Amino acid sequence: MDTLFIVVVLMEILGGIEIDICVPSFPEIQNLFKISTFGVEGLLGINLFTICIGSLIAGNLGDRYGRKPVILNGLALFIFGSLLCVFAINYPMLFAGRLVQGFGMSASAYLAYVIIPDTYDLKTHQKLLGLLNFFATAAMAVAPVIGSHIALYCGWRGNFTFCLFFGILLFILGHFFLPPGVKNDKVSLSMSEYLNVLKNKKAMTYIFTICFFVVGYWVFIGMAPFLYLNDLEVKLEHFGFYQGTMATVFAVVSLLSERLFTWFGIKKCFFASISVISGSLVFMIALVLADSKNPLLITGAMALMSAGLICPVNILWPHIFNATPNEKGKVNALYIFVKMVSISLLVQSISYFYSGSFRIIGFVIALTLIFALFGSRKLFKMDQIFDNKKE
């Protein structure tokens, strides 16, 4: 790996970590500022929402002014937002910091992906994008584990301090190693440019299906601190074990997915994964009906789901771009938008009705899996997903 790719990987890692590294601190923040569960979950929701709004804007800005200046300005904004969080003396200041963090991070989180095809040949960038996806998803998966240990020894401000120094490091590295990029004054900054993608039924079906596969996992990560620490009475020092189990399964299957495709073929991997997801769905529904209070069983159901969702997402993902070959940047930004908005809205909705039980969390996750399975079936009728693939 060359220096440029390492810098891009670090940007994607920060993009994954900053979203939910602070989640294990939510109970402490809630007690300190005397706010409701709905209010403290707003710190996650506003960050996700501003990332998705910012990604739509960053896509056009990057095409028009070049990737590097947009990324560096975004990182500067992220650093400012992190400072607000670190020195927050009340909830509104912390909320504002998370809002600014999201806008700032959207530029590097979105445009770092685009630097790869800008810089490398087709064969190389396809391989590097696979690695980049692994690092980005693994970072977001392990962030709560890292956050729980930082919170244990340094308190809730420690997580935001970590993000602050990480952001400063990336600003310095980006200044020296990112290519200047190409400006294009003909690129429009109008949001109407996304209408063509929105009108593409196949592209939107792919986007929503893939989102339904993954949003349940991130919704659970967002609510897990309240469920485990407050209501299942798991100690903070043990919380990392439960989060780490899911993160490890997620990361390992992500890393092995390409080899599994080579060994068994894409079609067999897809339907085997669908079987695993279906099994986790049945498991989860049983836990919901029983209103389970067992953290091991709940973690087991989520780990099983995590193992199943990687292959379908990796298989379906490239087909999004085939559906809109001339608008790859916009469809990627729109996917981020839909995913982040979905996670934000679901987390906020659950936190509003949350009453100290896994029941509503499990119900929503099960519903997203059912929609994902339905969407997959619909895609088979719209597209020849396994054509020209090794089966």
Residue pairs with C-beta under 8 A, 6 or more apart in sequence:
1 9
3 177
4 115
4 119
4 177
4 178
4 179
5 116
5 128
7 170
7 173
7 174
7 177
7 178
8 112
8 115
8 116
8 132
9 131
9 132
9 135
10 169
10 170
10 173
11 71
11 108
11 109
11 112
11 170
11 174
12 109
12 112
12 113
12 132
12 135
12 136
12 139
13 135
13 136
13 139
14 105
14 108
14 139
14 163
14 166
14 167
14 170
15 105
15 108
15 109
15 112
15 136
15 139
16 135
16 136
16 137
16 138
16 139
16 140
16 141
16 143
17 139
17 140
17 143
17 146
17 163
17 166
18 47
18 78
18 101
18 105
18 143
18 163
18 166
19 44
19 47
19 48
19 51
19 140
19 143
20 44
20 140
20 143
20 144
20 147
20 218
20 221
20 222
21 143
21 144
21 146
21 147
21 150
21 159
21 162
21 163
22 29
22 43
22 44
22 85
22 147
22 156
22 159
22 160
23 44
23 143
23 144
23 147
23 221
23 222
23 224
23 225
24 144
24 147
24 148
24 151
24 159
24 225
24 229
24 236
24 239
24 243
25 147
25 151
25 155
25 156
25 159
25 225
26 40
26 41
26 43
26 225
26 226
27 225
27 226
27 229
27 230
28 151
28 155
28 156
29 35
29 40
29 43
29 94
29 156
30 36
30 37
30 39
30 40
32 156
33 40
33 90
33 91
33 94
35 91
37 226
37 351
37 354
38 348
38 351
38 352
39 91
40 351
41 222
41 223
41 347
41 348
41 351
42 95
42 348
43 94
43 95
43 98
44 98
44 222
44 344
44 347
45 344
45 345
45 347
45 348
46 95
46 98
46 99
46 102
46 344
47 98
47 99
47 101
47 102
48 102
48 340
48 341
48 343
48 344
48 347
49 102
49 340
49 341
49 344
50 99
50 100
50 101
50 102
50 103
50 106
51 102
51 103
51 105
51 106
51 109
51 336
51 340
52 106
52 336
52 337
52 338
52 339
52 340
52 341
52 344
53 103
53 106
53 337
54 74
54 102
54 103
54 104
54 105
54 106
54 107
54 110
55 106
55 109
55 110
55 333
55 336
55 337
55 340
56 191
56 194
56 333
56 334
56 337
57 106
57 189
58 70
58 74
58 106
58 107
58 110
58 111
58 333
59 110
59 111
59 329
59 330
59 332
59 333
60 187
60 188
60 189
60 190
60 193
61 70
61 107
61 189
62 70
62 71
62 107
62 110
62 111
62 114
62 181
63 184
63 187
63 329
64 183
64 184
64 185
64 187
64 189
65 183
66 180
66 181
66 182
66 183
67 111
67 114
67 115
67 118
67 178
67 179
67 181
68 174
68 178
68 179
68 180
68 181
69 181
70 107
70 111
71 107
71 108
71 111
71 112
71 174
71 178
72 171
72 174
72 175
72 178
73 107
74 103
74 104
74 105
74 106
74 107
74 108
74 111
75 104
75 107
75 108
75 167
75 170
75 171
75 174
76 104
76 171
77 100
77 103
77 104
77 107
78 100
78 101
78 104
78 105
78 108
78 163
78 167
79 104
79 164
79 167
79 168
79 171
80 100
80 104
81 96
81 97
81 98
81 99
81 100
81 101
81 102
81 103
81 104
82 97
82 101
82 160
82 161
82 163
82 164
82 167
83 97
83 164
84 93
84 94
84 96
84 97
84 100
85 94
85 97
85 98
85 101
85 157
85 160
85 163
85 164
86 97
86 157
86 160
86 161
86 164
87 93
88 94
88 97
97 160
101 163
104 167
108 170
108 174
109 336
110 332
110 333
110 336
112 132
113 129
113 132
113 332
114 329
114 332
115 178
115 179
115 181
116 125
116 128
116 129
116 132
117 125
117 129
118 179
118 181
118 182
119 125
119 179
120 128
130 258
133 254
133 314
134 251
134 254
134 255
137 250
137 251
137 254
138 247
138 250
138 251
138 254
138 255
140 218
141 221
141 246
141 247
141 250
141 251
141 306
142 244
142 247
142 251
144 221
144 224
144 225
144 240
144 243
144 247
145 240
145 243
145 244
145 247
146 162
147 159
148 236
148 239
148 240
148 243
149 240
150 158
150 159
150 162
151 158
151 159
151 236
152 236
152 237
154 161
193 330
194 330
194 333
194 334
196 324
196 327
196 330
197 203
197 204
197 324
197 327
197 330
197 331
197 334
198 204
198 334
200 323
200 324
201 382
202 323
202 382
202 383
203 320
203 323
203 324
203 331
205 375
205 378
205 379
205 382
206 316
206 319
206 320
206 323
206 379
207 320
207 331
207 334
207 335
207 338
208 338
208 371
208 375
209 316
209 371
209 372
209 375
209 376
209 378
209 379
210 313
210 316
210 317
210 320
210 335
211 335
211 338
211 339
211 342
212 368
212 369
212 371
212 372
212 375
213 277
213 309
213 312
213 313
213 368
213 369
213 372
214 309
214 313
214 339
215 339
215 342
215 343
215 346
215 368
216 305
216 364
216 365
216 366
216 368
216 369
217 246
217 250
217 302
217 305
217 306
217 309
218 343
219 343
219 346
219 347
219 350
219 361
219 364
219 365
219 368
220 246
220 302
220 361
220 365
221 243
221 246
222 343
222 347
223 347
223 350
223 351
223 354
223 361
224 239
224 242
224 243
225 239
226 351
226 354
226 356
227 298
227 358
227 361
228 234
228 239
228 242
228 295
229 235
229 236
229 239
230 356
231 293
231 356
231 357
232 293
232 295
232 298
234 242
234 295
242 295
242 299
245 299
245 303
246 299
246 302
246 303
246 306
249 303
249 306
249 307
250 306
250 307
250 310
253 306
253 307
253 310
253 311
254 310
254 314
257 269
257 310
257 311
257 314
260 269
260 311
261 269
261 311
261 314
261 315
261 390
262 390
264 272
265 389
265 390
265 391
266 315
266 386
266 389
266 390
266 391
267 386
267 389
267 391
268 391
269 311
269 315
270 311
270 312
270 315
270 385
270 386
272 311
273 307
273 308
273 309
273 310
273 311
273 312
274 308
274 312
274 373
274 376
275 308
276 304
276 307
276 308
277 305
277 308
277 309
277 312
277 369
277 372
277 373
278 373
279 304
279 308
280 301
280 302
280 304
280 305
280 308
280 369
281 305
281 366
281 369
281 370
281 373
283 300
283 301
283 304
284 301
284 305
284 362
284 365
284 366
284 369
285 362
285 366
287 297
287 298
287 301
287 358
287 362
288 358
288 359
288 362
288 363
288 366
291 357
291 358
291 359
292 298
292 358
293 358
298 358
298 362
301 362
305 365
305 369
309 372
312 372
312 376
315 385
316 376
316 379
316 385
319 379
319 383
319 385
320 331
320 332
320 335
321 328
321 331
321 332
323 331
323 383
324 330
324 331
346 364
346 368
349 364
350 360
350 361
350 364
353 360
354 360
354 361
379 385
